[in-house]
Amino acid sequence: MIHKIKALYNGGEGSSIRAISKQLGISRNTTRKYLQLNEQAITKKQSECTRSKMLDDHRDYIVYLLHTYPQLSAVKVMRKLLEKIGEVNASDRSMRRYIHKLKATITSCQRRYYEPILAHVPGVQCQVDPGELRGVMIGGIATTVYFVVFVLSYSRLMYVGVSRDAINTERFIKLHDAALRYFGGRPEECVYDQTKLVVISEIYRELTLNQRFHQYATGAGFQIRACEGYDPESKGKVESGVKYVKQNALYGESFDSWQALEQYLVDWLNNIANKRLHATTGKQPQQHYDSGERAHMKPYLQPACLSLASLVDTRQADKTGLVSWLGSKYSVPMNYQCAQVGAAADNGELVLTDLNSDEIIARHKLSTSKGAVIKNRNHYRDKSLQIADYEQAIQNLLGEELGQSLCQRLKMTSPTIYKDQLSGLKQVLTQHSDIPLALLAQLAQRAQLKVSQIRDYLAIHATNPERLEALDSPTSLPAQTKVLAEYSDLGCTSATEGSHELH
């Protein structure tokens, strides 16, 4: 473009700036800017363009970052790119310009939840898909074989896990564990169809995930990516892998036993599937993985929840803190109201656990009849027990007689907020190391008494005890305390109730 502009202008003897702009379809300012460049500037400009094109090799990963985190700055994208691939032969300015251009043209066009396949980024993505093949002869019986295929997007390394029965969440989790152990590490994310094993429901592209599987994925350390509904081509590698397993591994084969089938698949993976020359990459998946992807995989440690996956079921507590189990209902602590908890039968007991921490939150003896409601009283807030505890604590601080007298006076004055008054009185008393019992005895004789008044009197006693020598003298009290004293002398019950309503 620069050379065309220079040639058309011909040092001022050729076309005008207006004519060049019209002919080439660019602005006059752009034409004028390029005409002012010398040979050194032109060389630098062309060099920068060449370096920018070198970033096309990493375009998939940059697009992936921008789709996943649309607000990610160019500087942060550069840092993550350098962490992933090492040094890039391009200036920071060129990289920022390249990223800004991608950000302006791609992120606004994204409509799908799942982004373009990351074929050029090692250690990032694994595509997962269940399948089944009917009529496989095992021990002379036509059997349906259920399986799950795992394919690493970069190296195409494959793992296949099989199941005798239709795959449920527990089996799905165990097959993931086996696959990640086979790979010797974990990718950053796994991609799925909207199977109920992963996605319970979708509305407006908002996904409700299978809680138990999500718990495993979180513990294992990989992200869950779900394709848009009825859109399997967004993970074509694994869709092709399912066909490959059916047609190349299982079709036309017969096995003496289930163990023979499992051993056959291990040999098929190690000697055929992962040793073949892949049509797309042109490399053997195992060799490609060992040389280019293994080092980028994250360490995989078996999550603690995996050992409980086959034992623990999930139950939803209702608003009264009860969960259903075999026709009866059992209580959970009230902080688990309307929440999901783990449930498992163990030696005649129902064990309820926190799904996040696996901590046991309740144990109940299993009911032998249906329709029973089994409650643990400690799971529910017992107001009378709390009041009794507060009253006992106050009596321990002041003595039984004085403590009962003060509590009774507070209850008569504010019956609707009596528990809160007791809590406040306990707090006020514990703030004073030297409690004036005589002063509190005089206050307990008042017609009406509130904790705020006790607090004020104790504060005065702590700083100026001489001012309380004549407790009944309002002139010796500060303005606020005098108002309280005068108010308490009114003995007006309706005023007290009105004040409470205002709060």
RALINPE-V416005 format. One record per pair of residues at least 4 apart in sequence whose ideal C-beta (glycine too) atoms are under 8 Angstrom apart, sorted by the first residue. I is the first residue (numbers start at 1). J is the second residue. Records with the same first field share a line. If there is no record, write none. Layout:
I->J + J
This chain:
1->5 + 24 + 26 + 34
2->6 + 34 + 37 + 42 + 45 + 46
3->7
4->8 + 24
5->9 + 20 + 24 + 31 + 34 + 35
6->10 + 34 + 35
7->14
8->14 + 15 + 19 + 20 + 23 + 24
9->14 + 15 + 17 + 20 + 35
10->14 + 15
15->19 + 20 + 23
16->20
17->21 + 28 + 31 + 32 + 35
18->22 + 28
19->23
20->24 + 31
21->25 + 26 + 27 + 28 + 30 + 31
24->31
26->30 + 31
27->31
28->32
29->33
30->34
31->35
32->36
33->37
37->41 + 42 + 45
38->42
39->43
40->44
41->45
42->46
43->47
44->48
45->49
46->50
47->51
48->52 + 91 + 93 + 94
49->53
50->54
51->55 + 89 + 90 + 91 + 94
52->90 + 94 + 97 + 98
54->88 + 89 + 90
55->59 + 62 + 88 + 90 + 94 + 95 + 98
57->120
58->62 + 81 + 85 + 88 + 120 + 121
59->63 + 102
60->64 + 116 + 117 + 118 + 119 + 120 + 121
61->65 + 81 + 84 + 85 + 118 + 120 + 121 + 124
62->66 + 77 + 81 + 98 + 99 + 102
63->67 + 102 + 106 + 115 + 116
64->68 + 115 + 116 + 118 + 121 + 124
65->69 + 72 + 77 + 80 + 81
66->70 + 72 + 77 + 99 + 102 + 103 + 106 + 107
67->106 + 107 + 110 + 115 + 116
68->115
70->107
72->76 + 77
73->77
74->78 + 95 + 96 + 99 + 100 + 103
75->79 + 96
76->80
77->81 + 99
78->82 + 92 + 95 + 96 + 99
79->83
80->84
81->85 + 88 + 95
82->86 + 87 + 88
84->121 + 296
88->95
90->94 + 95 + 98
91->95
92->96
93->97
94->98
95->99
96->100
97->101
98->102
99->103
100->104
101->105
102->106
103->107
104->108
105->109
106->110
110->115
112->227 + 228 + 231 + 234
113->205 + 207 + 225 + 226 + 227 + 228
114->191 + 225 + 226 + 227 + 228 + 231 + 234 + 235
117->125 + 153 + 234 + 235 + 236 + 237
118->124 + 125 + 153 + 154
119->153 + 154 + 280
120->154
121->125 + 153 + 154
122->154 + 155 + 292 + 293 + 295 + 296
123->154 + 185 + 187 + 188 + 293 + 295 + 296 + 297 + 298
124->153 + 154 + 187 + 188 + 189 + 296
125->152 + 153 + 154 + 187 + 188 + 189 + 190 + 191 + 225
126->150 + 151 + 152 + 153 + 179 + 183 + 187 + 189 + 190 + 191 + 222
127->150 + 151 + 153 + 190 + 191 + 235 + 237 + 238 + 241
128->148 + 149 + 150 + 151 + 176 + 190 + 191 + 192 + 238
129->148 + 149 + 192 + 193 + 232 + 235 + 238 + 239 + 241 + 242
130->146 + 147 + 148 + 149 + 167 + 172 + 195 + 197
131->146 + 147 + 148 + 149 + 242 + 245 + 246
132->144 + 145 + 146 + 147
133->144 + 145 + 147 + 245 + 246 + 250 + 251
134->142 + 144
135->142 + 143 + 144
136->142 + 143 + 144 + 145 + 250 + 253 + 254 + 255 + 261
137->141 + 142 + 143 + 253 + 254 + 255
138->143 + 145 + 254 + 255 + 256 + 257 + 258 + 260 + 261
139->255 + 256 + 257 + 258
145->162 + 250 + 261
146->162 + 163 + 164 + 165 + 166 + 167
147->160 + 161 + 162 + 163 + 245
148->160 + 161 + 163 + 167 + 172 + 175 + 179
149->158 + 159 + 160 + 238 + 241 + 242 + 245
150->158 + 159 + 160 + 161 + 176 + 179 + 183 + 238
151->156 + 157 + 158 + 237 + 238 + 241
152->156 + 157 + 158 + 183 + 187 + 285 + 289 + 293
153->237
154->288 + 292 + 293
155->281 + 283 + 285 + 288 + 289 + 292 + 293
156->237 + 278 + 280 + 281 + 285 + 288
157->183 + 274 + 285 + 286 + 288 + 289 + 293
158->241 + 244 + 269 + 273 + 274 + 285
159->178 + 179 + 182 + 183 + 269
160->245 + 249 + 265 + 269 + 273
161->174 + 175 + 178 + 179
162->261 + 262 + 265
163->167 + 171 + 175
164->258
165->171
167->171 + 172 + 175 + 197
168->172 + 197
169->173 + 197 + 210 + 212 + 213 + 309
170->174 + 212 + 309 + 310
171->175
172->176 + 197 + 213
173->177 + 212 + 213 + 216 + 306 + 309
174->178 + 306 + 309 + 310
175->179
176->180 + 190 + 216 + 220
177->181 + 220 + 302 + 306
178->182
179->183
180->185 + 186 + 220 + 300
181->300
182->269
183->289 + 297 + 300
184->294 + 297 + 300
185->294 + 297 + 298 + 299 + 300
186->220 + 221 + 222 + 297 + 298 + 299 + 300
187->222 + 297 + 298
188->222 + 223 + 298
189->222 + 223 + 224 + 225
190->217 + 222 + 223 + 224 + 225
191->225 + 226 + 227 + 234 + 235 + 238
192->197 + 198 + 199 + 224 + 225 + 226 + 227 + 235
193->198 + 226 + 227 + 232 + 235
194->198 + 199 + 202 + 226 + 227 + 229
195->199
196->200 + 210
197->210 + 213
198->209 + 210 + 213 + 224 + 226
199->207 + 208 + 209 + 210 + 226
200->208 + 209 + 210
201->207 + 208
202->206 + 207 + 208 + 226 + 229
205->228
207->226
209->213 + 214 + 224
210->214
211->215 + 314 + 340 + 355
212->216 + 309 + 312 + 314 + 355
213->217 + 224
214->218 + 224
215->219 + 303 + 305 + 355 + 356
216->220 + 303 + 305 + 306 + 309
217->222 + 223 + 224
218->303
219->303 + 304 + 305 + 306
220->300 + 301 + 302 + 303
221->298 + 300
222->298
227->231 + 232 + 234 + 235
228->234
232->236 + 239
233->239
235->239
236->240
237->241
238->242
239->243
240->244
241->245
242->246
243->247
244->248 + 249 + 273
245->249 + 250
246->250 + 251
247->251
248->272 + 273
249->253 + 264 + 265 + 268 + 272 + 273
253->264
255->260 + 261 + 264
256->260
257->261
258->262
259->263
260->264
261->265
262->266
263->267
264->268
265->269
266->270
267->271 + 272
268->272 + 273
269->273 + 274
270->274 + 275 + 286
271->275
272->276
273->285
274->284 + 285 + 286 + 289
275->284 + 285 + 286
276->284 + 285
277->282 + 283 + 284
278->282 + 283 + 284 + 285 + 288
281->285 + 288
283->287 + 288
284->288
285->289
286->290
287->291
288->292 + 293
289->293 + 294
290->294
292->296
293->297
302->306 + 307
304->308 + 358
305->309 + 358
308->312 + 342 + 344 + 353 + 358
311->344
312->342 + 343 + 344 + 353
313->342 + 343 + 344
314->340 + 341 + 342 + 343 + 355
315->323 + 324 + 325 + 340 + 341 + 342 + 343 + 352
316->323 + 338 + 339 + 340
317->321 + 322 + 323 + 332 + 336 + 337 + 338 + 339 + 340 + 341
318->322 + 323 + 337 + 338
319->337 + 338
320->337
321->331 + 332 + 333 + 334 + 336 + 337 + 379 + 380
322->329 + 330 + 331 + 332 + 373 + 375
323->329 + 330 + 332 + 341 + 343 + 352
324->328 + 329
325->329 + 330 + 343 + 345 + 350 + 366
326->366 + 367 + 370
327->370 + 371
328->367 + 369 + 370 + 371 + 372 + 373 + 374
329->372 + 373 + 374
330->350 + 352 + 362 + 364 + 374 + 375
331->362 + 364 + 374 + 375 + 376 + 379 + 380
332->336 + 341 + 352 + 361 + 362 + 379
333->361 + 362 + 379
334->379 + 380 + 381
336->341 + 354 + 361
340->355
341->352 + 353 + 354 + 355 + 361
342->352 + 353 + 354 + 355 + 358
343->350 + 351 + 352 + 353
344->350 + 351 + 353
345->349 + 350 + 351 + 366
346->350 + 351
348->365 + 366
349->363 + 364 + 365 + 366
350->363 + 364 + 365 + 366
351->360 + 362 + 363
352->360 + 361 + 362 + 363 + 364
353->358 + 359 + 360 + 361
354->358 + 359 + 361
362->376 + 379
364->374 + 376
365->374
367->372 + 374
375->379 + 380
377->382
381->386
382->386
383->387 + 419
384->388
385->389
386->390 + 419
387->391 + 418 + 419 + 422
388->392
389->393
390->394 + 419 + 422 + 423 + 425 + 426
391->395 + 403 + 404 + 407 + 422
392->396
393->397 + 426
394->398 + 403 + 406 + 407 + 422 + 425 + 426 + 429
395->399 + 400 + 403 + 404 + 407
396->403
397->403 + 426 + 429 + 430 + 435
398->402 + 403 + 406 + 429 + 435 + 437 + 440
399->403 + 437
400->404
401->405
402->406 + 437 + 440 + 441 + 444
403->407
404->408
405->409 + 441 + 444
406->410 + 425 + 440 + 443 + 444 + 449 + 454
407->411 + 422 + 425
408->412
409->413 + 443 + 444 + 446 + 448 + 449
410->414 + 418 + 421 + 422 + 425 + 449 + 450 + 451
411->415 + 418 + 421
412->448
413->421 + 448 + 449 + 450 + 496
414->418 + 421 + 450 + 496 + 500
416->500
417->421 + 500
418->422
419->423
420->424
421->425 + 450 + 451
422->426
423->427
424->428 + 451 + 452 + 455
425->429 + 451 + 454
426->430
427->431
428->432 + 451 + 454 + 455 + 458
429->435
432->458 + 462
435->440 + 458
436->440 + 458 + 461 + 465
437->441
438->442
439->443 + 457 + 458 + 461 + 468 + 471
440->444 + 454
441->445
442->471
443->449 + 453 + 454 + 457 + 471
444->449
446->488
447->488 + 489 + 491
448->488 + 491 + 496
449->453 + 454 + 488
450->454 + 484
451->455
452->456 + 484
453->457 + 481 + 484 + 485 + 488
454->458
455->459
456->460 + 478 + 480 + 481 + 484
457->461 + 468 + 481
458->462
459->463
460->464 + 465 + 467 + 468 + 477 + 478 + 481
461->465 + 468
464->468
465->469
467->476 + 477
468->476
469->476
470->476
473->477
474->482 + 485 + 486
475->482
477->481 + 482 + 485
478->482
479->483
480->484
481->485
482->486
483->487
484->488
485->489
486->490
487->495
490->495
492->496
493->497
494->498
495->499
496->500
497->501
498->502
499->503
